Amino acid sequence: MSGQAHVAVVQLAPRLLDFEANVNATVCAIETARARGADIVVLPELCLSGYMFDTMDEARSCAIKPEHPVFTRWARALAGSPGVVVGGFAERSGPELHISAAVVDATGVRAVYRKTHLWNSEKRFFAAGTEAPPVIDTAFGRVGVLICYDLEFPEMARSLAMRGADLIVVPTNWALDARPYGDEPPQVMLARAAARINHVHVACADRAGRERDQEFTGGSAIIDTAGWVLDTPDADGFAHATLTLSSARDRQISGVNHVFGDRRPELYTEVYRTADTA
């Protein structure tokens, strides 16, 4: 494992239902990020299809399997590098569709994660994943994967960190929220909190632009283990930061405090009981 990783998040604006254009845009983004020195490249949620589907037929029209040649093209863009790309796609699995993220290196697809927490109209078209998100060993450190709304459940980031993730990557499509007090987007606040309370690096690749009646936040960010934002996208949509991923493993945050050692799980049992959602 090397000492440092150059991480890039790429804030794209996919074209709804234009699969080939989106494939080309993602390959170009990976190649550009690699030319700028990136080792780990994060692309948005559903970056191959767009997001605002009206019908199941629309969603199915861009759904693919992990064996699709697009991922071979992502792998070729990494040729000669130990780097990885993580990007979102609509996955076809039998009669079901999933919002998924592929982890790809120069050898091909290393892992696929299916989003386990679906937001709003996503439930019309997609089935929730049933397996825990992966933690992947890379040449630079251990990378965990979440997708968008997953990040709003603190247990998800905590479980990845406790399973050894040094960096949590988050392909996302954050809908634009009103910010009446001029603060940063609430989704970025959540990402910063996840980084700080778990002492883990976080890299969120949001999307930009407008699709049908939905504006997107464009809130991509690379965040350090203390919860500070290291970089946000430039005019071309690229954010970059050089991270020592293994530094996340030192979770002793004072002479007497440890991020996980200070937990009192015997007091948290009510958290895991079935709540009244009425």
N, C-alpha and C positions, 0 to 999 in steps of 0.2 A: 504494500500500500504506500503510495507516494505521500509526501507531506502536504501538498496543496492541490486544490482543484479550482479551476476557473469556471465559475457557474454563470450561465446566461439564461435569462428568460426572454421569450420573444412574444410580444403582444401583437398578435395578428388580428385581422378583421376578415374572417372567412366569408365566402360568398355562399349564401343559402342555396343548397341543393346542387352546387356546381363542383362536383367531386374532383374532376380533373384539374380545374383551376386551383382548388385547395391543395391537392397533392403537390402540384408544382410550387405553390407558395411555401409549403412546409419544407420541401427539399431545398429550395433557395434559402430559406431561413436557417436551416441547419448548416448549409455550406457557408453562409455569411458568418454565422456564429463561430464556426470552426476557423474561418480565416482570421477572425479576431481573437483567436486563442482559446475558445471555449472547450472545456473537457466534458461538462454536463450541460445539456440543452433541454429546456423545459418549454413545451408548446401548450396552447390552451386546450380546454375541454372541447370536445366535438369539433376540433379544428379541421377535420376533413369533410364536414357536412353542413356546418351552420347549426343553429339551435332552435329557431322559432317555427317548428313544424305545425302545420294545420291538420294534417291527416296521418294515419298510420302508413298509407302508401308513400307519402313524402319521406317519413322516417326510414322506411324500408329501402327506399331508392338509393340511399347512401350508406346503408349498413353493409359491413364486410366482415370477413373472418380474419383471425390473426395470421393466416397463411397468405393473405393478399400481397401482391407484389409491391404495394406502396412501402411496406416495411423493409423489403429488400432494398428499395431506393434509399430509405433512411439509413440502412446499414452501410450502403456503399458511400454515402456522404461522410461516414465515419472511418472509411478505410484507412488503415495505417495508424489508427488511434485507439487507445484503450477507453475512449470516452463512451458516453451513453446519451440517448435521447429518450425523453418521456413525453408522450403526447396523447391527446384524447381522440377517440373515434367512436362511432356507433357500431357496436358489435352484433353480428347476427349469430345466434346460437339456437338452431332448430327453429321453432315457431316464435321464440322470444328475441327481443332486442335488449341490449344493455348499453349503458353509458360506461365506456371502458377507457383505460389508459394502457398503452403498450410501453414497455421498457425494452429498448432496442440498443444493442451494441453492434460492433462490426461483424459479429457472427450471425446476427439475426435477432429475433424476438426472445428476450430473456424471461419475461413474465408479462402477464396481463392481469390487471385488476379491474373488477366490476364494481362500480359505485354502489355503496350499500345504503345511502340515504338520499332519496329522490326528492327534488324540490318541485312543488306546484305542478305545472302541466306535464312535467317529465313522467308523472305516474300514468298519464294517458297512453304513453307509447313504449315505456321501458319497464323492465322487471329489475327489482333491486338485487344486487349481488348478495350472496350468502356466505362468502368466505372472507376471512380477515385480510387486510391489505398486506402486500409483501414487503419484506425488507431484503434488499438485494445487495450482495457484496460486489463492490466495484474496485478498480485499481486505486480509487481515491478515498474510499470509505464506504459506509453502509447507507444505502438510500432507501427510504420508505416512501410510499405513494398514497396520497388521498386525492379525492376529486371534490372540489367546490363545497357543497353543503356538508360533506363529511366533516369539514373543519369546524363546524358549529357544534359538534358533539365533543366535549373535552376528552372523553375517554378514547377517542380515535387517535389523536396525536399522542396522548399519554401512553397508550399501549404500544405504539410504534417506537417511542423513545425507550420504553422499558424493554423492548425486544432488541434494542441495540442500534436503532437508526441514528446516524449522525446528522443527516439532512432529510427533511421531509419536503418532497416536491408536490405541488398542488396545481395541476391543470384545472382551470376554472372559467366559468362564464358568470361574472357577478353582475346581476341586474343593477342598474343605477338607482340608488336610494336618495331621497331628499336629505340634505345635510343642513338643517336650519341654523346651526350654530357655526357653520364654516369649518368644522373639524374634518379630519381625514375620513375616508370611507369606513363604516363599521366593520366591513369584512377584513380590511387591513388591520384594524385594531385586534380582531380575533386572531389573525395570523401572528401578530406581534406577541399577544398574550400566550399563544401556544408555544412560541419559541422560548419566551422567558421562563414560563413555569416548568418547562421540560428541559431547559438548557440544551436546545437543539437548533440547528440552522433550519430555516424555512425559505423555500423559493416558490412563489406563486406566479403562474403565467395566466393572466387574465386576457380577455379579448377586448377589442376596441370596436367603436362604431355603433351603428344602429341596424337592427334587423326587424323588418315589419314594424310593429308598434313598440319595440323594446330598445331602449338605450342601454348600453353597457358601461360599466364603471371605468374600465381601463386602469385598474388598480394594481397592476403587476408590481412585485417588489421582491427584493432579496433581503433577508432579515437575519441578523446574527443571533447568537445564543442568549444575549441579554435583551433581545427584543427590539434592537435598534435597526432601522431601515438603512441598509448600506447603499442601495441604488434602486432607482425607478427608471422606466423606459425613456430613452432619448427620442428625438424626432422620428427616428426610423423604427421605433418600437423595441429596441434592445436595451436590456439592463444587464450589467455585468458586475461580478465581484469575485475576488480571489479569497477562498476560504480554506482554512485548515480543518477539514471535517473531523478529524480525530480529536480535536480540542473539545468537542461536545461530550466526550466520554468522562471528562473530569467534572463531575457534578457536585464537588465539594465547593459550596458557594460562600462559605466563611470558615473560620477556624473550627466552628462547632455545628455548622449546618450543611446538610446534604439534601439535594433536591428530592431524592427518592427515600433516603434513609430516615427523613423526618416525617414521612407519611404515617398516618394512624388508621390503617384500613379497617381495624375493628370498630371504628366509629362511623364508617361510611356505608354500613350495610343497607341503610334505607335507600341509598342511591340506586341500588340494583333491584329493588322491589318494583313490581308493576305499579305504575302511577295511574291515577285517575286522570284521563285525558279529556273528559267531558267538559 
